[in-house]
Amino acid sequence: MTQSLVFYTNPMSRGRIIRWMLEETGASYHTELLEYGTTMKAPEYLAINPMGKVPAIKHGDTVITECAAICAYLADAFPQAGLAPPLDQRGDYYRWLFFAAGPVEAAITNKSLGFEVPADKQMMAGYGNFKFVMDTLEYAVNRNDYITGQQFSAADIYVGSHIGWGLQFGTIDERPGFAEYWARISDRNAHRRATELDDASMPKQAD
């Protein structure tokens, strides 16, 4: 696909997930760095994402927000990168991609805010409780080398990023399966390139 591809991000955001995804695709893209509270809330960007949050991409006339959606879109837009299984083999791919976008995100956020779902309200919470989510996430990454089996995919980028950050910042359990999975998927040239690009665009510290 030859349409222009614009990536809206901030290096201190979930945009790091999409930077990694973009580097895996090998596609050419232009980066627009936005700042919290200013350009992220400016009318020009609110026309892209009314939430005033990053990341987002614009591919030709198509705008996509939400990290899981962007990962799924880019995998389909650039099939030559091999980041999505064939349609008839996407059960685990979709299952765990959106498990991370839903229960994992919600459980980690609630834990970080000090909120624990009361035992008698767990059916209302959707994800149940934090332990249920961690046990299920561990099951997802322990079955095979990658989420879909033996092939790395966009689901690994999204699920793995949650695990990598969780281990770094202490927001998920330190389980051997998580550490082994993160070590395996983060040892990729595209991940290293993406990290270097985002680190280089971090605000400079004053002397």
Backbone as CSV, one residue per row, in Angstrom:
resi,resn,N_x,N_y,N_z,CA_x,CA_y,CA_z,C_x,C_y,C_z
1,MET,0.850,-1.189,0.000,0.000,0.000,0.000,0.889,1.242,0.000
2,THR,0.568,2.203,-0.848,1.455,3.354,-1.030,0.925,4.638,-0.404
3,GLN,-0.219,4.598,0.297,-0.736,5.808,0.912,0.230,6.315,1.980
4,SER,0.179,7.631,2.210,1.005,8.200,3.259,0.582,7.632,4.609
5,LEU,1.553,7.430,5.483,1.299,6.859,6.797,1.887,7.792,7.846
6,VAL,1.025,8.343,8.702,1.438,9.288,9.734,1.193,8.644,11.095
7,PHE,2.188,8.749,11.955,2.159,8.155,13.290,2.191,9.272,14.324
8,TYR,1.131,9.377,15.117,1.034,10.393,16.164,1.382,9.748,17.497
9,THR,2.348,10.329,18.205,2.831,9.642,19.398,3.509,10.588,20.370
10,ASN,3.898,10.043,21.480,4.770,10.665,22.466,5.607,9.518,23.020
11,PRO,6.909,9.704,23.206,7.748,8.582,23.642,7.421,8.067,25.034
12,MET,6.664,8.847,25.811,6.249,8.398,27.141,4.773,7.995,27.099
13,SER,4.466,7.082,26.189,3.083,6.667,26.003,3.035,5.262,25.412
14,ARG,1.816,4.763,25.252,1.625,3.477,24.584,2.020,3.551,23.112
15,GLY,2.357,4.734,22.648,2.870,4.856,21.293,4.082,3.985,21.043
16,ARG,4.788,3.620,22.104,5.944,2.722,21.938,5.517,1.368,21.362
17,ILE,4.324,0.938,21.692,3.819,-0.313,21.113,3.703,-0.174,19.597
18,ILE,3.141,0.932,19.159,2.903,1.118,17.730,4.201,1.406,16.982
19,ARG,5.128,2.081,17.619,6.447,2.268,16.991,7.063,0.902,16.687
20,TRP,7.005,-0.009,17.649,7.528,-1.354,17.441,6.791,-2.030,16.288
21,MET,5.470,-1.922,16.296,4.667,-2.534,15.237,5.051,-1.971,13.871
22,LEU,5.193,-0.663,13.787,5.569,-0.040,12.518,6.938,-0.515,12.048
23,GLU,7.884,-0.618,12.963,9.220,-1.081,12.580,9.181,-2.532,12.106
24,GLU,8.295,-3.333,12.668,8.161,-4.721,12.209,7.593,-4.789,10.795
25,THR,6.707,-3.851,10.447,6.105,-3.901,9.106,7.097,-3.541,8.018
26,GLY,8.098,-2.733,8.358,9.030,-2.244,7.350,8.468,-1.112,6.516
27,ALA,7.292,-0.607,6.872,6.656,0.463,6.108,7.327,1.806,6.379
28,SER,7.259,2.682,5.395,7.738,4.048,5.563,6.648,4.871,6.235
29,TYR,7.015,5.655,7.249,6.010,6.456,7.956,6.631,7.750,8.456
30,HIS,5.749,8.713,8.686,6.156,10.014,9.227,5.663,10.113,10.669
31,THR,6.527,10.574,11.561,6.175,10.678,12.977,5.819,12.106,13.348
32,GLU,4.679,12.273,14.003,4.276,13.547,14.589,4.336,13.401,16.108
33,LEU,5.303,14.081,16.738,5.429,14.036,18.185,4.511,15.074,18.816
34,LEU,3.666,14.629,19.730,2.725,15.513,20.400,3.038,15.576,21.889
35,GLU,2.669,16.698,22.496,2.931,16.905,23.922,1.631,16.829,24.710
36,TYR,1.734,16.300,25.915,0.572,16.211,26.796,0.076,17.609,27.163
37,GLY,-1.242,17.779,27.099,-1.856,19.022,27.555,-1.791,20.178,26.580
38,THR,-0.994,20.062,25.518,-0.894,21.154,24.547,-1.281,20.629,23.163
39,THR,-0.315,20.201,22.370,-0.625,19.748,21.009,-1.528,18.520,20.995
40,MET,-1.509,17.737,22.077,-2.384,16.568,22.127,-3.852,16.965,22.274
41,LYS,-4.075,18.182,22.786,-5.440,18.671,22.987,-5.802,19.786,22.001
42,ALA,-4.937,20.032,21.038,-5.190,21.080,20.054,-6.272,20.633,19.071
43,PRO,-7.018,21.573,18.505,-8.097,21.212,17.571,-7.638,20.331,16.419
44,GLU,-6.419,20.589,15.923,-5.926,19.810,14.786,-5.843,18.322,15.133
45,TYR,-5.376,18.019,16.361,-5.260,16.610,16.723,-6.584,16.039,17.209
46,LEU,-7.409,16.859,17.835,-8.720,16.370,18.264,-9.570,15.950,17.069
47,ALA,-9.270,16.498,15.892,-9.953,16.057,14.676,-9.523,14.641,14.283
48,ILE,-8.342,14.236,14.747,-7.845,12.882,14.529,-8.379,11.946,15.607
49,ASN,-8.199,12.347,16.854,-8.668,11.552,17.992,-9.345,12.467,19.001
50,PRO,-10.666,12.455,19.059,-11.383,13.331,19.994,-11.028,13.098,21.454
51,MET,-10.422,11.941,21.765,-9.972,11.680,23.127,-8.752,12.523,23.488
52,GLY,-8.057,13.036,22.474,-6.850,13.804,22.744,-5.744,12.974,23.343
53,LYS,-5.653,11.723,22.886,-4.651,10.789,23.407,-3.880,10.178,22.242
54,VAL,-2.678,9.732,22.524,-1.886,8.997,21.551,-1.729,7.558,22.061
55,PRO,-1.431,6.639,21.116,-1.102,6.842,19.715,-2.324,6.861,18.811
56,ALA,-2.059,7.295,17.583,-3.018,7.189,16.492,-2.214,7.106,15.208
57,ILE,-2.833,6.592,14.172,-2.203,6.633,12.855,-3.218,7.127,11.844
58,LYS,-2.698,7.708,10.780,-3.519,8.075,9.628,-2.860,7.473,8.407
59,HIS,-3.571,6.570,7.755,-3.046,5.858,6.583,-3.896,6.250,5.388
60,GLY,-3.370,7.142,4.553,-4.211,7.717,3.517,-5.311,8.526,4.178
61,ASP,-6.561,8.174,3.930,-7.697,8.848,4.555,-8.234,8.087,5.771
62,THR,-7.600,6.987,6.120,-8.085,6.143,7.209,-7.395,6.495,8.516
63,VAL,-8.185,6.773,9.545,-7.663,7.075,10.873,-7.968,5.902,11.791
64,ILE,-6.960,5.479,12.556,-7.151,4.404,13.524,-6.559,4.839,14.854
65,THR,-7.336,4.664,15.918,-6.854,4.875,17.273,-6.992,3.543,18.019
66,GLU,-6.529,3.497,19.249,-6.542,2.322,20.128,-5.478,1.324,19.661
67,CYS,-4.578,1.024,20.578,-3.383,0.249,20.217,-3.696,-1.107,19.593
68,ALA,-4.613,-1.841,20.178,-4.916,-3.166,19.631,-5.475,-3.050,18.219
69,ALA,-6.328,-2.057,18.001,-6.904,-1.855,16.669,-5.828,-1.459,15.664
70,ILE,-4.900,-0.606,16.091,-3.824,-0.186,15.184,-2.942,-1.373,14.824
71,CYS,-2.611,-2.196,15.815,-1.784,-3.376,15.531,-2.479,-4.297,14.537
72,ALA,-3.772,-4.566,14.756,-4.511,-5.443,13.855,-4.596,-4.840,12.452
73,TYR,-4.825,-3.534,12.375,-4.922,-2.873,11.076,-3.602,-2.949,10.309
74,LEU,-2.515,-2.616,10.983,-1.218,-2.598,10.302,-0.806,-3.989,9.835
75,ALA,-1.141,-5.005,10.610,-0.821,-6.367,10.188,-1.528,-6.705,8.884
76,ASP,-2.774,-6.224,8.727,-3.513,-6.493,7.493,-3.092,-5.562,6.356
77,ALA,-2.731,-4.324,6.712,-2.357,-3.363,5.673,-1.015,-3.710,5.032
78,PHE,-0.154,-4.391,5.779,1.176,-4.751,5.268,1.393,-6.253,5.432
79,PRO,0.652,-7.053,4.662,0.693,-8.513,4.831,2.051,-9.131,4.559
80,GLN,2.877,-8.423,3.779,4.194,-8.975,3.465,5.065,-9.147,4.707
81,ALA,4.718,-8.459,5.792,5.495,-8.581,7.033,5.162,-9.859,7.793
82,GLY,4.077,-10.515,7.441,3.723,-11.783,8.085,3.363,-11.653,9.550
83,LEU,2.666,-10.574,9.909,2.361,-10.316,11.318,0.959,-10.739,11.735
84,ALA,0.236,-11.410,10.848,-1.072,-11.969,11.184,-1.200,-13.327,10.509
85,PRO,-1.761,-14.321,11.207,-1.959,-15.636,10.597,-3.023,-15.562,9.499
86,PRO,-3.136,-16.597,8.698,-4.242,-16.669,7.741,-5.582,-16.577,8.479
87,LEU,-6.615,-16.099,7.787,-7.914,-15.877,8.418,-8.439,-17.103,9.156
88,ASP,-8.243,-18.283,8.595,-8.788,-19.489,9.220,-7.941,-19.990,10.382
89,GLN,-6.879,-19.235,10.735,-6.023,-19.618,11.864,-5.885,-18.476,12.880
90,ARG,-6.872,-17.601,12.923,-6.753,-16.405,13.762,-7.455,-16.497,15.116
91,GLY,-7.868,-17.673,15.518,-8.568,-17.798,16.788,-7.756,-17.253,17.953
92,ASP,-6.557,-17.797,18.145,-5.709,-17.342,19.246,-5.239,-15.914,19.040
93,TYR,-5.008,-15.541,17.826,-4.545,-14.187,17.503,-5.545,-13.145,17.996
94,TYR,-6.801,-13.283,17.601,-7.824,-12.334,18.051,-8.122,-12.493,19.539
95,ARG,-8.180,-13.726,19.973,-8.532,-13.992,21.377,-7.601,-13.257,22.332
96,TRP,-6.304,-13.418,22.153,-5.359,-12.864,23.131,-5.042,-11.397,22.864
97,LEU,-5.133,-10.969,21.619,-4.975,-9.546,21.318,-6.017,-8.729,22.083
98,PHE,-7.257,-9.168,22.032,-8.319,-8.403,22.677,-8.501,-8.765,24.150
99,PHE,-7.997,-9.891,24.578,-7.929,-10.176,26.016,-7.009,-9.159,26.693
100,ALA,-5.883,-8.865,26.033,-4.969,-7.865,26.603,-5.582,-6.475,26.575
101,ALA,-6.327,-6.154,25.516,-6.945,-4.828,25.412,-8.074,-4.645,26.414
102,GLY,-8.708,-5.739,26.831,-9.828,-5.656,27.758,-9.447,-6.026,29.180
103,PRO,-9.545,-7.306,29.547,-9.280,-7.708,30.924,-7.900,-7.325,31.461
104,VAL,-6.854,-7.492,30.650,-5.516,-7.177,31.163,-5.380,-5.689,31.468
105,GLU,-5.778,-4.848,30.514,-5.710,-3.390,30.729,-6.511,-2.991,31.963
106,ALA,-7.738,-3.502,32.070,-8.604,-3.113,33.180,-8.045,-3.585,34.515
107,ALA,-7.585,-4.816,34.571,-7.080,-5.365,35.828,-5.826,-4.637,36.300
108,ILE,-4.915,-4.354,35.369,-3.676,-3.664,35.742,-3.976,-2.235,36.177
109,THR,-4.857,-1.563,35.454,-5.202,-0.189,35.822,-5.831,-0.140,37.209
110,ASN,-6.783,-1.015,37.470,-7.431,-1.018,38.780,-6.445,-1.316,39.898
111,LYS,-5.554,-2.276,39.656,-4.560,-2.587,40.688,-3.659,-1.390,40.941
112,SER,-3.228,-0.718,39.874,-2.334,0.431,40.021,-3.008,1.572,40.783
113,LEU,-4.331,1.662,40.659,-5.088,2.701,41.363,-5.499,2.272,42.768
114,GLY,-5.096,1.059,43.155,-5.411,0.580,44.499,-6.811,0.035,44.654
115,PHE,-7.457,-0.289,43.528,-8.827,-0.797,43.596,-8.835,-2.306,43.431
116,GLU,-9.491,-2.993,44.350,-9.660,-4.436,44.267,-11.149,-4.743,44.181
117,VAL,-11.525,-5.561,43.217,-12.934,-5.892,43.037,-13.408,-6.728,44.221
118,PRO,-14.468,-6.301,44.925,-14.999,-7.112,46.033,-15.423,-8.489,45.532
119,ALA,-15.263,-9.482,46.361,-15.561,-10.860,45.962,-16.987,-11.013,45.452
120,ASP,-17.921,-10.291,46.044,-19.316,-10.443,45.636,-19.680,-9.606,44.415
121,LYS,-18.690,-8.877,43.851,-18.944,-8.048,42.664,-18.116,-8.494,41.463
122,GLN,-17.394,-9.597,41.572,-16.482,-9.999,40.510,-17.195,-10.366,39.215
123,MET,-18.419,-10.824,39.303,-19.161,-11.126,38.074,-19.482,-9.858,37.301
124,MET,-19.599,-8.732,37.993,-19.905,-7.466,37.336,-18.675,-6.862,36.670
125,ALA,-17.494,-7.199,37.148,-16.268,-6.547,36.686,-15.829,-7.005,35.299
126,GLY,-16.339,-8.111,34.835,-15.930,-8.583,33.514,-14.677,-9.436,33.576
127,TYR,-13.617,-8.897,34.178,-12.377,-9.659,34.255,-12.288,-10.495,35.528
128,GLY,-13.246,-10.385,36.407,-13.222,-11.161,37.644,-12.349,-10.509,38.683
129,ASN,-11.117,-10.976,38.785,-10.155,-10.330,39.679,-8.762,-10.418,39.088
130,PHE,-7.821,-9.750,39.712,-6.467,-9.645,39.171,-5.814,-11.015,39.017
131,LYS,-5.981,-11.896,39.986,-5.354,-13.217,39.906,-5.898,-14.015,38.732
132,PHE,-7.203,-13.973,38.515,-7.771,-14.679,37.364,-7.098,-14.223,36.074
133,VAL,-6.906,-12.911,35.951,-6.315,-12.352,34.734,-4.867,-12.802,34.582
134,MET,-4.086,-12.726,35.675,-2.685,-13.150,35.599,-2.552,-14.634,35.280
135,ASP,-3.408,-15.451,35.878,-3.367,-16.890,35.590,-3.679,-17.159,34.118
136,THR,-4.646,-16.436,33.586,-5.033,-16.631,32.189,-3.955,-16.113,31.243
137,LEU,-3.355,-14.974,31.597,-2.271,-14.437,30.780,-1.080,-15.385,30.780
138,GLU,-0.790,-15.960,31.931,0.302,-16.934,32.007,0.009,-18.140,31.124
139,TYR,-1.220,-18.595,31.133,-1.628,-19.701,30.255,-1.386,-19.339,28.789
140,ALA,-1.710,-18.117,28.423,-1.582,-17.689,27.021,-0.141,-17.739,26.540
141,VAL,0.800,-17.339,27.382,2.186,-17.238,26.924,3.009,-18.490,27.203
142,ASN,2.484,-19.407,27.992,3.241,-20.618,28.321,2.997,-21.772,27.364
143,ARG,1.967,-21.666,26.521,1.601,-22.805,25.685,2.578,-23.031,24.542
144,ASN,3.091,-21.938,23.959,3.956,-22.019,22.791,4.987,-20.898,22.865
145,ASP,5.886,-20.876,21.899,6.866,-19.779,21.857,6.185,-18.438,21.663
146,TYR,5.112,-18.423,20.851,4.402,-17.184,20.544,2.909,-17.383,20.751
147,ILE,2.174,-16.283,20.753,0.747,-16.323,21.036,-0.003,-17.260,20.089
148,THR,0.361,-17.232,18.814,-0.359,-18.052,17.840,0.308,-19.403,17.584
149,GLY,1.343,-19.716,18.319,2.039,-20.983,18.127,3.524,-20.770,17.941
150,GLN,4.013,-21.027,16.737,5.437,-20.902,16.454,5.774,-19.693,15.599
151,GLN,4.786,-18.830,15.330,5.021,-17.654,14.495,4.748,-16.371,15.279
152,PHE,5.730,-15.472,15.289,5.573,-14.162,15.901,4.512,-13.373,15.148
153,SER,3.685,-12.616,15.882,2.617,-11.850,15.241,2.377,-10.537,15.972
154,ALA,1.461,-9.749,15.423,1.085,-8.489,16.055,0.548,-8.709,17.459
155,ALA,-0.069,-9.856,17.703,-0.574,-10.149,19.048,0.562,-10.222,20.055
156,ASP,1.715,-10.709,19.641,2.867,-10.754,20.548,3.356,-9.351,20.883
157,ILE,3.318,-8.456,19.904,3.739,-7.080,20.163,2.844,-6.450,21.224
158,TYR,1.542,-6.631,21.079,0.612,-5.984,21.999,0.598,-6.658,23.369
159,VAL,0.422,-7.963,23.382,0.424,-8.686,24.660,1.781,-8.552,25.338
160,GLY,2.832,-8.724,24.557,4.171,-8.667,25.129,4.525,-7.320,25.709
161,SER,4.062,-6.253,25.078,4.347,-4.919,25.608,3.731,-4.730,26.987
162,HIS,2.537,-5.234,27.179,1.913,-5.164,28.507,2.751,-5.926,29.541
163,ILE,3.247,-7.071,29.135,4.055,-7.870,30.053,5.389,-7.195,30.328
164,GLY,6.027,-6.678,29.277,7.313,-6.002,29.467,7.206,-4.815,30.396
165,TRP,6.202,-3.974,30.184,6.007,-2.820,31.063,5.620,-3.257,32.467
166,GLY,4.774,-4.285,32.548,4.352,-4.759,33.860,5.500,-5.260,34.693
167,LEU,6.430,-5.973,34.046,7.608,-6.450,34.766,8.517,-5.290,35.155
168,GLN,8.650,-4.314,34.265,9.519,-3.168,34.536,8.999,-2.312,35.690
169,PHE,7.688,-2.079,35.709,7.115,-1.163,36.687,6.396,-1.856,37.847
170,GLY,6.447,-3.183,37.869,5.871,-3.912,38.988,4.368,-3.955,39.016
171,THR,3.708,-3.839,37.863,2.249,-3.830,37.836,1.649,-5.195,37.503
172,ILE,2.502,-6.167,37.177,2.020,-7.536,37.025,2.885,-8.441,37.898
173,ASP,2.416,-9.668,38.086,3.164,-10.626,38.894,4.490,-10.980,38.223
174,GLU,5.515,-11.171,39.020,6.799,-11.642,38.490,6.764,-13.165,38.435
175,ARG,6.354,-13.672,37.299,6.277,-15.115,37.097,7.305,-15.514,36.048
176,PRO,7.947,-16.679,36.220,8.979,-17.095,35.252,8.485,-17.112,33.815
177,GLY,7.257,-17.555,33.603,6.732,-17.616,32.237,6.661,-16.253,31.583
178,PHE,6.316,-15.224,32.357,6.265,-13.869,31.811,7.662,-13.389,31.419
179,ALA,8.622,-13.577,32.313,9.988,-13.121,32.044,10.583,-13.834,30.833
180,GLU,10.343,-15.128,30.722,10.889,-15.887,29.592,10.254,-15.455,28.278
181,TYR,8.950,-15.254,28.307,8.253,-14.825,27.092,8.735,-13.443,26.650
182,TRP,8.832,-12.505,27.584,9.270,-11.154,27.239,10.705,-11.167,26.699
183,ALA,11.582,-11.936,27.313,12.963,-12.023,26.824,12.998,-12.560,25.400
184,ARG,12.133,-13.506,25.121,12.113,-14.126,23.795,11.616,-13.160,22.725
185,ILE,10.526,-12.448,22.990,9.952,-11.619,21.920,10.614,-10.249,21.803
186,SER,11.233,-9.766,22.865,11.852,-8.430,22.801,13.229,-8.462,22.152
187,ASP,13.769,-9.660,21.931,15.087,-9.793,21.314,14.945,-9.812,19.793
188,ARG,14.421,-8.702,19.265,14.176,-8.574,17.835,14.734,-7.238,17.357
189,ASN,15.239,-7.236,16.139,15.842,-6.005,15.605,14.830,-4.864,15.567
190,ALA,13.591,-5.158,15.182,12.580,-4.103,15.093,12.304,-3.499,16.467
191,HIS,12.290,-4.310,17.493,12.079,-3.788,18.844,13.243,-2.905,19.263
192,ARG,14.444,-3.321,18.948,15.609,-2.497,19.298,15.586,-1.167,18.542
193,ARG,15.240,-1.196,17.252,15.157,0.048,16.486,14.098,0.972,17.060
194,ALA,12.938,0.408,17.369,11.843,1.216,17.906,12.232,1.849,19.237
195,THR,12.885,1.092,20.082,13.307,1.608,21.387,14.319,2.732,21.219
196,GLU,15.256,2.562,20.309,16.249,3.605,20.060,15.592,4.890,19.557
197,LEU,14.627,4.754,18.645,13.936,5.930,18.102,13.147,6.654,19.187
198,ASP,12.437,5.904,20.011,11.648,6.536,21.070,12.539,7.134,22.152
199,ASP,13.596,6.426,22.503,14.512,6.972,23.516,15.163,8.263,23.026
200,ALA,15.482,8.315,21.739,16.121,9.508,21.191,15.172,10.707,21.168
201,SER,13.860,10.458,21.167,12.905,11.560,21.135,12.384,11.926,22.520
202,MET,12.945,11.321,23.558,12.546,11.670,24.922,12.991,13.101,25.232
203,PRO,12.232,13.827,26.070,12.653,15.181,26.458,14.028,15.155,27.105
204,LYS,14.838,16.129,26.731,16.187,16.204,27.294,16.126,16.765,28.718
205,GLN,16.904,16.143,29.591,16.968,16.596,30.973,17.838,17.860,31.078
206,ALA,17.345,18.821,31.847,18.141,20.038,32.059,19.350,19.731,32.923
207,ASP,20.456,20.414,32.639,21.680,20.212,33.434,21.519,20.826,34.831
